């Protein structure tokens, strides 16, 4: 801390000096969110992404969330994913919370400085949002407005550290006191499937030290690589310090798979997966893509140290529900967040 009471941001390569936030399931809960309770109970968790609509109509959020809420423990609201503009994650999460669902707020460092981010964290907590996913964010060149100005005042490590300071110490980075501390269950992303592979578990350790309580990984299509990663994670004892949810998703065709592995940063899809889709008759490709996802989930459930799956299927909410059912992940525990306002009419009518 500076003499004037301000906190230094941590060097991302030297975070071991920070007091580690307890994430062991036997430790006191952080935010009492449904997601946290499910994970700490030892149940295999299921989360999914709600792709924010290009709309100002809340019904466009509710109708998609309704499908996911029946099969998931929590719903991620994306924050300008792919560096494209959609309804904000904070607004989506506020709507989900109002309807009694369990949201995960994604915060990307791409678009906000530290002042705005700390304000959003407090605002989210005031709205009843308890799960926060800390992301660096895709570069603007990945989106449809590449002329946009980058911010990146933080990266995910600094964001995690800041959120933890606010939660655990009750202060802003300036050192100024927060009247009521936010109660947060903090998440981060991991990608075991891109080099340098040996460094990935070390990167995970740094995120845990910075404050991560749970992890959601990039898409997994390479089980041997996941097994190698998790072996190293267990060797380091990291699986006892953080909850790991492995990312999965259905592929509708080999063309989609080829696009994802060549155009989407960080996605690795092995040749045998693409070839299996290519050899499938056209009318059966989507079904085979779902079957591949189901097979992966069933294998992932057997891996020691994995606590759940995170399903990503762009604007395919009904497909997510089908995958969860066919993978044997139902019924989900009926533990709903407290409803802070009447459920919107669209949900009641459904």
Residue pairs with C-beta under 8 A, 6 or more apart in sequence:
1 7
1 8
1 175
2 8
2 175
4 175
5 174
5 175
5 176
6 173
6 174
6 175
7 165
7 171
7 173
7 174
7 175
9 154
9 158
9 161
9 162
9 173
10 18
10 157
10 158
10 161
10 210
12 155
12 157
12 158
12 206
12 210
13 206
15 157
15 161
15 206
15 209
15 210
16 209
18 161
18 209
18 210
20 208
20 209
20 241
21 30
21 164
21 168
21 186
21 211
21 213
22 28
23 208
23 212
23 213
23 214
23 241
23 242
23 243
24 240
24 241
25 39
25 40
25 41
25 42
29 36
29 37
29 40
30 36
30 167
30 183
30 184
30 185
30 186
30 213
31 130
31 131
31 183
31 184
31 185
32 130
32 183
33 74
33 102
33 130
33 131
33 185
33 337
34 73
34 74
34 102
34 335
34 336
34 337
35 45
35 47
35 73
35 74
35 102
35 104
35 131
35 185
35 214
36 130
36 131
36 185
36 213
36 214
37 335
38 45
38 73
38 308
38 333
38 335
39 45
39 214
39 243
39 307
39 308
41 333
43 333
44 301
44 307
44 308
44 309
44 329
45 73
45 74
45 243
45 245
45 307
45 308
45 309
46 71
46 72
46 73
46 308
46 309
46 311
46 324
46 329
46 332
47 72
47 73
47 74
47 75
47 76
47 104
47 216
47 245
47 308
47 309
47 310
47 311
48 68
48 71
48 72
48 75
48 76
48 310
48 311
48 312
48 313
48 317
48 320
49 75
49 76
49 78
49 310
49 311
49 312
49 313
50 61
50 64
50 65
50 68
50 75
50 76
50 77
50 78
50 92
50 96
50 317
51 64
51 78
51 81
51 86
51 314
51 315
52 61
52 77
52 78
52 79
52 81
52 86
52 87
52 88
52 89
52 92
53 60
53 61
53 64
53 86
53 87
54 85
54 86
54 87
55 87
56 87
58 95
58 344
59 344
59 346
60 87
61 87
61 92
61 95
61 96
62 95
62 99
62 344
62 346
62 347
63 346
63 350
64 315
64 317
65 75
65 95
65 96
65 99
65 101
66 346
66 347
66 350
67 317
67 318
67 320
67 321
68 75
68 317
68 320
68 321
69 75
69 101
69 102
70 321
70 332
71 320
71 321
71 324
71 325
71 329
71 330
71 332
72 102
72 311
72 320
72 324
72 332
73 102
73 308
73 332
73 333
74 102
74 103
74 104
74 131
75 96
75 101
75 102
75 103
75 104
76 103
76 104
76 106
76 133
76 216
76 310
77 89
77 92
77 93
77 96
77 103
77 104
77 105
77 106
78 86
78 89
78 106
79 88
79 89
79 105
79 106
79 107
79 108
79 111
79 135
79 137
80 86
80 89
80 108
80 110
80 111
80 137
80 138
80 143
81 138
82 138
82 142
82 143
82 264
83 110
83 137
83 138
83 139
83 140
83 141
83 142
83 143
83 145
83 146
83 148
84 143
84 144
84 145
85 143
85 145
89 105
89 106
89 107
90 105
90 120
90 123
90 124
90 127
90 129
92 103
93 103
93 104
93 105
93 124
93 127
93 129
94 127
94 129
96 102
96 103
97 103
97 127
97 128
97 129
97 337
97 340
98 339
98 340
98 341
98 344
99 339
99 343
99 344
99 347
100 336
100 337
100 338
100 339
100 343
101 336
101 337
102 131
102 336
102 337
103 129
103 131
104 131
104 132
104 133
104 187
105 124
105 129
105 131
105 132
105 133
106 133
106 135
107 117
107 120
107 121
107 132
107 133
107 134
107 135
107 159
108 135
108 136
108 137
108 138
109 117
109 135
109 136
109 137
109 151
109 152
109 153
109 154
109 155
109 156
109 158
109 159
110 136
110 137
110 138
110 139
110 140
110 150
110 151
110 152
111 137
111 151
112 120
112 151
112 153
113 151
113 153
114 153
114 154
114 162
114 173
117 153
117 154
117 159
117 162
118 162
118 166
118 172
118 173
121 132
121 162
121 163
121 166
121 182
121 184
122 166
122 178
122 182
124 132
124 182
125 182
125 183
125 184
128 337
128 338
128 340
130 183
130 184
130 185
130 337
131 184
131 185
131 187
132 163
132 184
132 185
132 186
132 187
133 187
133 188
133 189
133 216
134 156
134 159
134 160
134 163
134 186
134 187
134 188
134 212
135 156
135 159
135 188
135 189
136 152
136 154
136 155
136 156
136 159
137 152
138 265
139 150
140 146
140 147
140 148
140 149
140 150
142 265
154 162
156 188
156 189
156 207
157 206
157 207
157 210
158 210
160 186
160 188
160 207
160 210
160 211
160 212
161 210
161 211
162 173
163 182
163 184
163 186
163 211
164 186
164 210
164 211
165 171
165 172
165 173
166 172
166 178
166 181
166 182
166 184
167 181
167 182
167 183
167 184
167 186
168 181
170 177
170 178
170 181
171 177
171 178
172 178
185 213
185 214
186 211
186 212
186 213
186 214
187 212
187 213
187 214
187 215
187 216
188 207
188 210
188 212
188 214
188 215
188 216
189 215
189 216
189 217
189 218
190 200
190 203
190 204
190 207
190 215
190 216
190 217
190 218
190 244
191 200
191 217
191 218
191 266
192 200
192 217
192 218
192 220
192 225
192 226
192 229
192 230
193 218
193 219
193 220
193 221
193 222
193 225
193 226
193 266
193 267
193 268
194 218
194 266
194 268
197 225
197 228
197 229
198 232
200 229
201 229
201 232
201 233
201 236
201 238
204 215
204 233
204 238
204 242
205 236
205 238
207 215
207 242
208 238
208 241
208 242
212 242
213 242
213 243
214 242
214 243
214 244
214 245
214 307
215 242
215 243
215 244
215 245
216 245
216 247
216 310
217 244
217 245
217 246
217 247
217 310
218 247
218 266
218 267
218 268
219 247
219 248
219 249
219 260
219 267
219 268
219 269
219 312
220 226
220 246
220 247
220 248
220 296
220 300
221 268
221 269
221 270
221 273
221 292
221 296
222 268
222 269
222 270
223 296
223 299
223 300
225 268
226 246
226 300
226 303
227 303
230 239
230 244
230 303
230 304
230 305
230 306
233 239
233 244
233 305
234 304
234 305
238 305
239 304
239 305
239 306
243 307
243 308
244 305
244 306
244 307
244 308
245 306
245 307
245 308
245 309
245 310
246 300
246 303
246 306
246 308
246 309
246 310
247 309
247 310
247 311
247 312
248 293
248 296
248 297
248 300
248 309
248 310
248 311
248 312
249 293
249 311
249 312
249 313
250 286
250 289
250 290
250 292
250 293
250 313
250 316
250 319
250 323
251 257
251 260
251 269
251 273
251 277
251 289
251 292
251 293
252 285
252 286
252 289
253 277
253 285
253 286
253 289
254 274
254 275
254 277
254 278
254 285
256 289
257 269
257 273
257 274
257 277
258 274
260 267
260 269
261 267
261 268
261 269
261 274
273 292
276 288
276 292
277 285
277 288
277 289
277 292
280 288
290 319
290 322
290 323
290 326
293 311
293 323
293 327
294 323
294 326
294 327
297 309
297 323
297 327
297 329
298 327
298 328
300 306
300 309
301 309
309 329
311 320
311 323
311 324
313 319
313 320
313 323
324 330
324 332
